[in-house]
């Protein structure tokens, strides 16, 4: 039986990877449709994702864009009551805080530095990307000195949303050597059952 889930994205996108990783952790079969920049400009794709962004998840009749929104949907739809997105309001807020960091400082710090190093000018000054990366990495280091995972003592969507661009920060010239707690956290995420890496 063909999987009902279709994921549109690219293998080197950390945004796509966070969804792929969660699909693997939940053992949900899916089909990946490679969606390079040329496809993302097409009218057909823009009907699914009006901002032209990846990833996009199609689940039957549902079409959903934005990686963090997709993570929330998958947790509520396929892992209700699990620790990935707790029902407790305080714990849920702690997860949301990291989802915001993933879309903010991480996206404009280590993620954008990686894009610049791999694919060229991002239109953002390199020193600003590195400043944001240092800021968020120092915050992560302090948080991880208190517990094994970002939002809570056990893994949540927060860890999946933040993992790829932090683990691949060295590709953007950002060293993880000063952050031993962050490096240990990366290893813990990679040790999760059914973990799949993002290509180098």
Secondary structure, DSSP 8 states (H G I E B T S, - for coil): ---SEEEEE-TT-HHHHHHHHHHHHTT--EEEEE--HHHHTSHHHHHH-TT--S-EEEETTEEEE-HHHHHHHHHHHHSTTSGGG-SSHHHHHHHHHHHHHHHTHHIIIIIHHHHHHHH---SS-HHHHHHHHHHHHHHHHHHHTTSSSSSSSS--HHHHHHHHHHHTGGGGT---TT-HHHHHHHHHHHTSTT------
